[in-house]
Amino acid sequence: MLEIVAGPAYLATPSMHVVAWNTALSAVFGELDSVPIENRNMLWLVFASPSHRASIPNWEADARAMLARFRLEYARHRGDPAFQDLIERLQLASVEFSHWWPEQDVSAPPNRTKRFEVAGVGTMELEQSIFLVEETPELRLVVYAPIDSLSATKIEFLQREWKAQAVTSENDGLSL
């Protein structure tokens, strides 16, 4: 189902741990298969991954907004070990996270436009929408839809490049 979505999309837990994603997400933001499973978390990537952080032009505002949304989910899931482990690891990995975490900023931001800098194609503007999965309300479907034809074209280009690279990598592993 995720592959039907034109833009980057993923399924995540309330603690923002990514459990499934589409090829558009891999093409635009990098392959999550190469990220250790304990770090396949959007909050971790935003605060502790230099390459992901660099792709967000307005990093501080976006990181603070994401942290405020995380605090809201944390309040709903107090005592959940997934949240506690992530918070402890982020406090060690990110100076900003450790400074901002004690703040009381809590919010559930509306769907909004986000900007990303992607190597080789430049800036893309995508509208982020978050949906609860009816059959599994603990999962969120996060979709980044291109807001203009240029961003859509850039996503298509990145997907073609990513798929071609994946095929080349598979063929390199074959021996005749």
Summary of the structure (lengths in Angstrom):
residues: 176
radius of gyration: 16.7
end to end distance: 35.3
largest distance: 60.4
contacts: 497
relative contact order: 0.17
helix: 51%
strand: 23%
